[in-house]
Amino acid sequence: MDRTERFYRIDQLMAEYKVVPLGTFLSELGISRATFKRDLEYLRDRLNAPIEWDRDAGGYRFGKADILAPKYELPGLWFNASEIHALLTMQQLLANLQPGLLGPHIQPLQSRLNQLLDSGDHSAEEVQQRIKILHAAARSVTSDNFELVSHALLKRQRLQITHYSRSNDQQTEREISPQRLVYYRDNWYLDAWCHLRKGLRSFSVDTIRKAVMLERAAKAVSNGQLDETLGSGYGIFSGKAMYRAVLKFTPERARWVSQEQWHPKQKGQLEKDGAYVLEIPYSDDRELVMDILKYGPDVEVLAPDVLRERVRKLLKAACSRYGK
């Protein structure tokens, strides 16, 4: 831990135990006696900590502060970008859970998150007022279905589901073995072994119209197989990667895209003119095509030909809606 973290840990230990032996400090902080002495000197001289050695008790404790001395105050802490995002996202996820999903367990978690936010330079209330985490295009999930899906997942039981497919506007009855829940782009997905299709599939939880837990054990699938099948290509619905998309972004758009991670196994290269060429593996192009189209004239599909032709036809169809 860094020096500021040590200061907070020293303060925490003294507040918790009242009298703290030297050995406890060295063990908890993982530092040498010399380093602790330097930290102690800094706390006393620079931060006005009224820390004193109690010979009778055999440890350090807080003494009475001199009313004329400057107030003892630790240096402020702040969260980095990933920490504040994680804390506020968890808080919003808990706040948006429907009643009955986790019941009385929610409030203690929310209280703990507030305590963590309060441990920084500013109060939890101020942090929540000044920093927003925006979630886009989140679809609602029936709480009963979500609870049953998560229950079957953890009990390792199969589910009989009625699944609605948006692509063909049809419903099918399927028996599935739940493997893991995934929160992706503000929506919940269930990775499962589909006994109808005899393979791994990712189901958007909001498309599960009905679910019944069966008295049959779920088929076991290793994490390695899940990652290889559902995580090797681009997008949540990907299978094993079969193609590599090659996308060329304009110099203007490259300023953004060159700093983004679209896929863990992507390859990117800046061209002499400032353009950016991005290569990403994929098998199912549904999500990839949507992401390509949103960049309009700022991106060109160089390969493969089948993807280039698909995007070309979609752009042509879009233009036709606006006339000549």
C-alpha positions as CSV (number, residue, x, y, z in Angstrom):
1,M,0.0,0.0,0.0
2,D,1.1,3.6,-0.6
3,R,2.0,6.1,2.1
4,T,-1.5,7.8,2.3
5,E,-3.1,4.4,2.6
6,R,-0.8,3.5,5.5
7,F,-1.8,6.8,7.3
8,Y,-5.4,5.8,7.1
9,R,-4.7,2.3,8.2
10,I,-2.7,3.6,11.2
11,D,-5.6,5.9,12.1
12,Q,-8.1,3.0,11.7
13,L,-6.1,0.6,13.9
14,M,-5.7,3.2,16.7
15,A,-9.4,4.0,16.6
16,E,-10.3,0.3,16.7
17,Y,-7.9,-1.0,19.3
18,K,-7.2,2.2,21.3
19,V,-3.7,1.0,22.2
20,V,-1.7,-0.6,19.3
21,P,1.7,-2.4,19.9
22,L,4.5,-1.7,17.4
23,G,4.4,-5.3,16.2
24,T,0.8,-5.0,15.2
25,F,1.6,-1.9,13.0
26,L,4.5,-3.6,11.3
27,S,2.5,-6.8,10.6
28,E,-0.7,-5.0,9.4
29,L,1.2,-2.5,7.2
30,G,3.9,-4.8,6.0
31,I,6.7,-2.3,6.6
32,S,9.9,-2.0,8.5
33,R,10.4,-0.4,11.9
34,A,12.3,2.5,10.2
35,T,9.5,3.1,7.7
36,F,6.9,3.1,10.5
37,K,9.0,5.6,12.5
38,R,9.1,7.9,9.5
39,D,5.3,7.6,9.0
40,L,4.8,8.3,12.7
41,E,7.0,11.4,12.6
42,Y,5.1,12.7,9.5
43,L,1.7,12.1,11.2
44,R,2.8,14.0,14.3
45,D,4.8,16.9,12.8
46,R,2.9,17.5,9.5
47,L,-0.6,16.3,10.3
48,N,-0.7,17.2,14.0
49,A,-1.7,13.7,15.1
50,P,-1.7,13.5,18.9
51,I,-0.1,10.0,18.9
52,E,1.9,9.0,22.0
53,W,3.6,5.9,23.4
54,D,2.0,4.4,26.4
55,R,4.7,2.6,28.3
56,D,2.3,0.9,30.8
57,A,0.0,-0.4,28.0
58,G,2.9,-1.3,25.7
59,G,1.6,0.5,22.6
60,Y,0.7,3.7,20.8
61,R,-2.5,5.6,21.5
62,F,-4.2,8.9,20.8
63,G,-3.4,11.4,23.5
64,K,-5.3,14.6,24.3
65,A,-4.9,17.2,21.6
66,D,-3.6,20.6,22.4
67,I,-6.6,23.0,22.0
68,L,-4.2,25.6,20.7
69,A,-2.5,23.3,18.1
70,P,-3.8,22.9,14.6
71,K,-6.5,20.3,14.1
72,Y,-5.4,16.7,13.3
73,E,-6.7,15.8,9.8
74,L,-5.7,13.1,7.4
75,P,-4.9,13.9,3.7
76,G,-7.9,13.5,1.4
77,L,-8.5,10.4,-0.5
78,W,-10.2,10.2,-3.9
79,F,-11.2,7.3,-6.1
80,N,-9.7,6.7,-9.6
81,A,-12.0,6.5,-12.6
82,S,-12.6,2.7,-12.5
83,E,-13.3,2.8,-8.7
84,I,-15.8,5.6,-8.8
85,H,-17.5,4.0,-11.8
86,A,-17.7,0.6,-10.1
87,L,-19.1,2.0,-6.8
88,L,-21.7,4.2,-8.5
89,T,-22.7,1.5,-11.0
90,M,-23.2,-1.0,-8.1
91,Q,-25.2,1.6,-6.2
92,Q,-27.5,2.2,-9.2
93,L,-27.9,-1.5,-9.9
94,L,-29.0,-2.0,-6.4
95,A,-31.4,0.9,-6.4
96,N,-33.0,-0.3,-9.7
97,L,-33.6,-3.9,-8.5
98,Q,-37.3,-4.6,-8.2
99,P,-38.7,-5.4,-4.7
100,G,-38.5,-9.0,-3.7
101,L,-35.4,-9.9,-5.7
102,L,-32.9,-9.8,-2.9
103,G,-35.3,-8.5,-0.2
104,P,-33.7,-7.4,3.1
105,H,-30.1,-7.9,1.8
106,I,-30.3,-4.8,-0.4
107,Q,-30.2,-2.1,2.4
108,P,-27.0,-3.3,4.1
109,L,-25.2,-3.4,0.7
110,Q,-26.4,0.1,-0.1
111,S,-25.3,1.3,3.3
112,R,-21.8,-0.2,2.8
113,L,-21.5,1.5,-0.6
114,N,-22.4,4.8,1.0
115,Q,-19.7,4.3,3.7
116,L,-17.1,3.6,1.0
117,L,-18.1,6.8,-0.9
118,D,-18.0,8.7,2.3
119,S,-14.5,7.6,2.9
120,G,-13.2,9.9,0.2
121,D,-12.7,13.6,0.2
122,H,-16.4,14.3,-0.3
123,S,-19.7,13.0,1.0
124,A,-21.6,10.2,-0.7
125,E,-24.5,12.7,-1.3
126,E,-22.2,15.2,-3.1
127,V,-20.5,12.4,-5.2
128,Q,-23.9,11.2,-6.3
129,Q,-25.1,14.7,-7.2
130,R,-21.9,15.6,-9.1
131,I,-21.2,12.4,-11.0
132,K,-23.7,10.6,-13.2
133,I,-23.5,7.1,-14.6
134,L,-25.8,7.0,-17.6
135,H,-27.2,3.7,-18.8
136,A,-28.5,3.5,-22.4
137,A,-31.1,1.2,-24.0
138,A,-31.6,-0.9,-20.9
139,R,-34.6,-3.3,-21.4
140,S,-36.8,-4.3,-18.5
141,V,-36.7,-7.8,-17.1
142,T,-39.6,-9.5,-15.2
143,S,-38.4,-9.9,-11.6
144,D,-40.0,-13.3,-11.3
145,N,-38.2,-14.6,-14.3
146,F,-34.9,-13.2,-13.3
147,E,-35.2,-14.6,-9.8
148,L,-36.0,-18.1,-11.2
149,V,-33.2,-18.0,-13.7
150,S,-30.6,-17.0,-11.1
151,H,-32.0,-19.6,-8.7
152,A,-31.7,-22.4,-11.3
153,L,-28.2,-21.1,-12.3
154,L,-26.9,-21.4,-8.7
155,K,-28.6,-24.7,-7.9
156,R,-27.3,-26.1,-11.2
157,Q,-30.8,-27.1,-12.4
158,R,-32.2,-27.1,-15.9
159,L,-34.9,-24.7,-17.1
160,Q,-37.8,-25.1,-19.5
161,I,-38.2,-21.7,-21.1
162,T,-40.5,-20.0,-23.6
163,H,-38.0,-17.9,-25.7
164,Y,-39.1,-15.0,-27.9
165,S,-36.9,-14.3,-30.9
166,R,-37.0,-10.7,-32.1
167,S,-35.4,-11.5,-35.4
168,N,-38.3,-13.7,-36.6
169,D,-41.0,-12.7,-34.2
170,Q,-41.5,-16.3,-33.1
171,Q,-41.6,-18.1,-29.7
172,T,-40.0,-21.5,-29.1
173,E,-40.0,-23.9,-26.2
174,R,-36.5,-24.9,-25.1
175,E,-34.8,-26.9,-22.3
176,I,-31.6,-25.2,-21.3
177,S,-28.8,-25.7,-18.8
178,P,-27.9,-22.3,-17.3
179,Q,-24.1,-21.6,-17.1
180,R,-23.7,-17.9,-16.2
181,L,-25.4,-14.5,-16.1
182,V,-23.7,-11.7,-18.0
183,Y,-24.4,-8.0,-17.6
184,Y,-23.5,-6.4,-21.0
185,R,-24.3,-3.0,-22.4
186,D,-26.8,-2.4,-19.7
187,N,-28.8,-5.6,-20.2
188,W,-28.8,-9.1,-18.7
189,Y,-27.9,-12.2,-20.8
190,L,-27.9,-15.9,-19.8
191,D,-25.2,-18.1,-21.2
192,A,-26.7,-21.6,-21.4
193,W,-26.5,-25.0,-23.1
194,C,-29.5,-25.3,-25.3
195,H,-30.7,-28.9,-25.5
196,L,-32.8,-28.1,-28.5
197,R,-30.0,-26.8,-30.6
198,K,-27.4,-29.0,-28.8
199,G,-25.0,-26.1,-28.3
200,L,-24.1,-23.1,-26.2
201,R,-26.3,-20.0,-26.7
202,S,-26.6,-16.6,-25.1
203,F,-30.2,-15.6,-24.3
204,S,-31.3,-12.0,-23.5
205,V,-33.1,-12.5,-20.2
206,D,-35.8,-10.1,-21.2
207,T,-36.8,-12.4,-24.1
208,I,-37.5,-15.3,-21.7
209,R,-41.3,-15.1,-21.6
210,K,-41.8,-18.0,-19.2
211,A,-39.4,-20.2,-17.1
212,V,-39.9,-23.3,-15.1
213,M,-37.2,-25.0,-13.1
214,L,-36.9,-28.7,-13.9
215,E,-35.9,-31.5,-11.5
216,R,-32.9,-32.4,-13.7
217,A,-29.3,-31.4,-13.2
218,A,-27.9,-28.9,-15.6
219,K,-25.3,-30.0,-18.1
220,A,-21.8,-28.9,-16.9
221,V,-19.8,-26.7,-19.3
222,S,-16.3,-25.5,-18.4
223,N,-15.5,-21.8,-18.2
224,G,-12.8,-22.4,-20.8
225,Q,-15.4,-23.8,-23.3
226,L,-17.8,-20.9,-22.4
227,D,-15.1,-18.3,-23.1
228,E,-13.9,-20.1,-26.3
229,T,-17.4,-20.4,-27.7
230,L,-19.1,-17.3,-26.6
231,G,-16.2,-14.9,-26.0
232,S,-13.8,-15.5,-28.8
233,G,-15.7,-13.3,-31.4
234,Y,-17.1,-9.8,-31.4
235,G,-20.4,-9.2,-29.5
236,I,-22.5,-11.0,-27.0
237,F,-24.0,-13.5,-29.4
238,S,-20.7,-14.6,-31.0
239,G,-19.6,-18.2,-31.5
240,K,-16.1,-19.4,-32.3
241,A,-14.4,-16.7,-34.3
242,M,-14.3,-17.6,-38.0
243,Y,-13.6,-14.3,-39.7
244,R,-11.6,-11.1,-39.1
245,A,-13.2,-7.8,-39.9
246,V,-10.9,-5.1,-41.2
247,L,-12.3,-1.7,-40.6
248,K,-10.7,1.6,-41.8
249,F,-11.7,4.8,-39.9
250,T,-11.2,8.3,-41.1
251,P,-8.4,10.4,-39.4
252,E,-11.1,12.4,-37.6
253,R,-12.8,9.3,-36.1
254,A,-9.5,7.6,-35.5
255,R,-8.8,10.1,-32.7
256,W,-11.5,8.2,-30.7
257,V,-11.5,4.7,-32.0
258,S,-7.8,4.2,-31.8
259,Q,-8.2,4.5,-28.0
260,E,-11.1,2.1,-27.7
261,Q,-11.1,-1.6,-27.1
262,W,-13.6,-3.4,-29.2
263,H,-12.3,-6.9,-28.5
264,P,-9.5,-8.4,-26.4
265,K,-7.8,-9.9,-29.5
266,Q,-8.1,-6.8,-31.8
267,K,-5.2,-5.4,-33.8
268,G,-5.0,-1.8,-34.7
269,Q,-2.7,0.4,-36.7
270,L,-2.5,4.1,-37.4
271,E,-1.8,5.0,-41.1
272,K,0.5,7.7,-42.3
273,D,-2.5,9.9,-43.2
274,G,-4.0,9.5,-39.7
275,A,-6.6,6.9,-40.6
276,Y,-6.9,3.9,-38.3
277,V,-7.2,0.3,-39.4
278,L,-8.9,-2.0,-36.9
279,E,-9.0,-5.8,-37.1
280,I,-11.3,-7.8,-34.9
281,P,-12.4,-11.5,-34.9
282,Y,-16.1,-12.4,-35.2
283,S,-18.5,-15.1,-36.2
284,D,-22.0,-13.6,-35.8
285,D,-22.0,-10.2,-37.4
286,R,-25.3,-8.9,-36.0
287,E,-23.8,-6.6,-33.3
288,L,-20.7,-5.8,-35.3
289,V,-22.8,-4.5,-38.2
290,M,-24.8,-2.2,-35.9
291,D,-21.6,-0.8,-34.5
292,I,-20.2,-0.2,-38.0
293,L,-23.3,1.5,-39.2
294,K,-23.4,4.0,-36.4
295,Y,-20.1,5.5,-37.7
296,G,-21.7,6.3,-41.1
297,P,-19.2,7.8,-43.6
298,D,-16.4,7.7,-41.0
299,V,-15.7,3.9,-41.5
300,E,-15.1,1.6,-44.4
301,V,-15.2,-2.2,-44.3
302,L,-12.1,-3.5,-46.1
303,A,-12.7,-7.2,-45.4
304,P,-14.1,-9.7,-45.6
305,D,-16.1,-9.2,-48.8
306,V,-19.3,-10.8,-47.3
307,L,-19.3,-8.2,-44.5
308,R,-18.5,-5.3,-46.8
309,E,-21.4,-6.3,-49.1
310,R,-23.8,-6.7,-46.2
311,V,-23.0,-3.2,-44.9
312,R,-23.1,-1.7,-48.4
313,K,-26.7,-3.1,-48.9
314,L,-27.9,-1.8,-45.6
315,L,-26.5,1.7,-46.3
316,K,-28.1,1.7,-49.7
317,A,-31.4,0.6,-48.2
318,A,-31.1,3.4,-45.6
319,C,-30.4,6.0,-48.2
320,S,-33.5,4.8,-50.2
321,R,-35.7,5.8,-47.3
322,Y,-34.7,9.5,-47.8
323,G,-35.3,9.5,-51.5
324,K,-33.0,11.0,-54.1
